[in-house]
């Protein structure tokens, strides 16, 4: 999993705008879209929500440790963000990030297809233009070769 975040961070570093100071980035908590039979029958699971939170925390940690970004505290808009579907709200992620003074905003979705199939998408938007800068959907190979992956 670590390679996934390192690859994403490198993509962000390469494709991000050039700034004299590190760009200010707001990283929102990842969202879960559970289309699995288990999710339909059992509903949301607390262990999955915990893992989902750790995905965002790991990305924040990697970006901070890179020294190339100034990570912003999302707590002033976190409740509103959790009440929205950040991928389908018409740019509310950018609006929330603007309130924080961010240059960039990162959102992510984990789609659970089954207990063994997950799809992770990470989106980076320029807050000033609202445009999508890049997105990343890591492959299973990238996750399998990650030195920090769960065993």
C-alpha positions as CSV (number, residue, x, y, z in Angstrom):
1,X,0.0,0.0,0.0
2,X,2.9,2.3,0.7
3,X,4.0,2.1,-3.0
4,X,0.5,3.2,-4.0
5,X,0.8,6.4,-1.9
6,X,4.3,7.0,-2.9
7,X,3.4,6.7,-6.6
8,X,0.4,9.0,-6.1
9,X,2.5,11.5,-4.2
10,X,5.1,11.4,-7.0
11,X,2.4,11.9,-9.6
12,X,1.1,14.9,-7.7
13,X,4.6,16.4,-7.4
14,X,5.2,16.0,-11.1
15,X,1.8,17.2,-12.3
16,X,1.2,20.0,-9.7
17,X,1.6,23.7,-10.4
18,X,5.0,25.3,-9.6
19,X,5.0,27.4,-6.5
20,X,7.8,29.2,-4.6
21,X,6.2,27.9,-1.4
22,X,4.9,24.4,-1.1
23,X,1.3,24.2,-2.4
24,X,-1.4,24.1,0.3
25,X,-3.3,20.9,0.0
26,X,-6.6,19.7,1.6
27,X,-6.9,16.0,1.7
28,X,-10.5,14.9,2.4
29,X,-11.4,11.6,4.0
30,X,-11.9,8.8,1.4
31,X,-15.5,7.7,0.7
32,X,-16.7,4.1,0.5
33,X,-19.1,3.0,-2.3
34,X,-20.1,-0.5,-1.3
35,X,-21.8,-2.3,-4.2
36,X,-21.1,-5.8,-2.8
37,X,-23.7,-8.3,-1.9
38,X,-22.3,-8.3,1.7
39,X,-22.8,-4.5,1.9
40,X,-26.3,-4.8,0.6
41,X,-27.2,-7.5,3.2
42,X,-25.2,-6.3,6.2
43,X,-24.9,-2.6,5.7
44,X,-21.9,-0.5,6.8
45,X,-19.2,-2.2,8.9
46,X,-17.1,-0.3,11.5
47,X,-13.9,-2.2,10.6
48,X,-14.2,-1.1,7.0
49,X,-14.8,2.5,8.0
50,X,-11.7,2.3,10.2
51,X,-9.6,1.0,7.3
52,X,-11.1,3.7,5.1
53,X,-10.0,6.4,7.5
54,X,-6.5,4.9,7.6
55,X,-6.2,5.2,3.8
56,X,-6.6,9.0,4.0
57,X,-4.4,9.2,7.0
58,X,-1.6,7.3,5.2
59,X,-1.9,9.6,2.2
60,X,-1.7,12.7,4.4
61,X,1.4,11.3,6.2
62,X,3.2,10.5,2.9
63,X,2.5,14.0,1.5
64,X,3.6,15.7,4.7
65,X,6.8,13.6,4.9
66,X,7.6,14.5,1.3
67,X,8.1,18.1,2.3
68,X,6.7,19.2,-1.0
69,X,3.2,20.1,0.3
70,X,1.7,22.1,3.2
71,X,-1.1,20.0,4.5
72,X,-4.2,21.9,5.7
73,X,-6.4,21.0,8.6
74,X,-9.8,20.1,7.1
75,X,-11.7,20.1,10.5
76,X,-13.5,23.5,9.7
77,X,-15.3,21.9,6.8
78,X,-15.1,18.2,7.7
79,X,-18.7,17.8,8.8
80,X,-20.0,19.4,5.6
81,X,-17.7,17.2,3.5
82,X,-18.9,14.1,5.3
83,X,-22.5,15.1,4.6
84,X,-21.7,15.4,0.8
85,X,-20.8,12.9,-1.9
86,X,-17.6,14.7,-2.9
87,X,-17.4,12.9,-6.2
88,X,-21.0,14.0,-7.3
89,X,-21.6,17.3,-5.6
90,X,-20.8,19.6,-8.5
91,X,-17.5,20.8,-7.1
92,X,-18.2,21.2,-3.4
93,X,-14.8,19.6,-2.7
94,X,-13.2,22.6,-4.4
95,X,-15.5,25.0,-2.5
96,X,-14.6,23.5,0.8
97,X,-10.9,23.6,-0.1
98,X,-11.3,27.3,-1.1
99,X,-12.6,28.0,2.4
100,X,-9.5,26.5,3.8
101,X,-7.2,28.5,1.6
102,X,-5.9,25.5,-0.4
103,X,-4.2,25.4,-3.7
104,X,-5.0,21.7,-4.3
105,X,-7.6,19.3,-3.1
106,X,-7.4,15.6,-3.0
107,X,-10.5,13.3,-2.7
108,X,-10.8,9.6,-3.0
109,X,-13.2,6.8,-3.4
110,X,-12.9,3.1,-2.5
111,X,-15.5,1.0,-4.3
112,X,-16.1,-2.4,-2.7
113,X,-17.3,-4.8,-5.3
114,X,-16.9,-7.9,-3.1
115,X,-14.8,-9.0,-0.1
116,X,-11.8,-9.5,-2.4
117,X,-12.3,-6.9,-5.1
118,X,-11.7,-3.2,-4.3
119,X,-11.3,-0.2,-6.7
120,X,-9.5,2.8,-5.3
121,X,-9.6,6.2,-7.2
122,X,-7.7,9.3,-6.0
123,X,-8.5,12.7,-7.6
124,X,-6.4,15.9,-7.5
125,X,-8.0,19.2,-8.4
126,X,-6.6,22.7,-8.8
127,X,-8.7,24.8,-6.4
128,X,-8.1,28.0,-8.3
129,X,-9.5,26.7,-11.6
130,X,-11.6,23.7,-10.3
131,X,-10.0,21.5,-13.0
132,X,-9.0,18.0,-12.5
133,X,-5.2,17.9,-12.5
134,X,-4.8,14.1,-12.3
135,X,-6.4,11.0,-11.0
136,X,-5.0,7.7,-10.1
137,X,-6.6,4.2,-10.0
138,X,-3.8,1.9,-8.8
139,X,-3.7,-1.5,-10.2
140,X,-3.6,-4.7,-8.2
141,X,0.0,-5.2,-9.3
142,X,0.9,-1.9,-7.7
143,X,-0.7,-2.9,-4.5
144,X,0.8,-6.4,-4.5
145,X,4.3,-5.1,-5.0
146,X,4.0,-2.5,-2.2
147,X,6.6,-3.2,0.5
148,X,4.3,-1.8,3.2
149,X,1.2,-3.8,2.2
150,X,-0.8,-5.8,4.8
151,X,0.1,-9.5,4.8
